[in-house]
Amino acid sequence: MVINGETVITSSFNFTRQAENANAENPLVIRGAALAEKRVANWQAHAERSEAYGGRSDEGAAPAEKKPRRWRAT
């Protein structure tokens, strides 16, 4: 996760009550614009190759229409 263009949060930590209160998970917070830029660029590269999930289709139903995604870094 990239916050404000300079803070990166990465780890096995899931943002749930279970993770916060019971699981042995640890968040790692790194501050640095250069790393944040690299993470955003990597995410955008994956997003450009991905397809939107259209849900389950019943047998014989037309597959979900593929729509191009446009992502922007925040």
C-alpha positions in Angstrom: 0.0 0.0 0.0 1.3 3.4 -0.9 0.1 6.4 1.1 0.6 10.1 0.1 3.3 9.2 -2.4 6.0 8.6 0.1 4.9 6.0 2.7 4.8 2.3 1.8 3.1 -0.3 4.0 4.0 -3.9 3.2 3.8 -7.2 5.0 1.5 -10.1 5.7 -0.7 -7.9 7.8 -4.4 -7.8 6.8 -6.4 -4.9 7.9 -8.9 -6.9 9.9 -9.8 -7.2 13.6 -8.6 -10.7 13.6 -5.1 -9.7 12.3 -5.0 -6.8 14.7 -6.0 -8.7 17.8 -5.1 -12.4 17.4 -2.9 -13.2 14.4 0.9 -13.1 14.5 1.2 -10.5 11.7 3.5 -7.5 11.5 3.1 -4.4 9.3 6.3 -2.9 7.9 6.1 0.9 7.3 8.8 2.4 5.0 9.0 6.1 4.3 10.7 7.1 1.0 9.4 8.7 -2.2 11.7 6.7 -4.4 10.4 3.3 -3.1 6.8 4.5 -3.2 7.3 5.5 -6.9 8.7 2.0 -7.7 5.8 0.3 -6.0 3.2 2.4 -7.8 4.9 1.8 -11.2 4.9 -2.0 -10.5 1.3 -1.9 -9.6 0.4 0.0 -12.7 2.3 -2.4 -14.9 0.3 -5.3 -13.4 -3.0 -3.3 -13.8 -2.3 -2.7 -17.5 -2.1 -6.5 -18.1 -5.1 -7.4 -16.0 -8.7 -7.9 -16.9 -11.7 -6.7 -14.9 -13.5 -9.5 -13.1 -17.0 -9.7 -14.4 -18.4 -12.1 -11.8 -19.5 -15.6 -12.3 -21.4 -16.4 -15.5 -24.1 -19.0 -15.7 -23.7 -21.7 -18.3 -24.7 -20.3 -21.7 -24.6 -16.7 -20.5 -22.4 -14.2 -22.3 -19.1 -13.4 -20.6 -18.8 -10.1 -18.9 -17.8 -7.3 -21.2 -14.1 -6.4 -20.9 -13.6 -2.7 -20.2 -10.2 -1.0 -20.2 -9.1 0.1 -16.8 -7.5 3.5 -16.2 -5.5 3.8 -13.0 -3.9 6.8 -11.6 -1.4 7.1 -8.7 -2.6 9.0 -5.7 
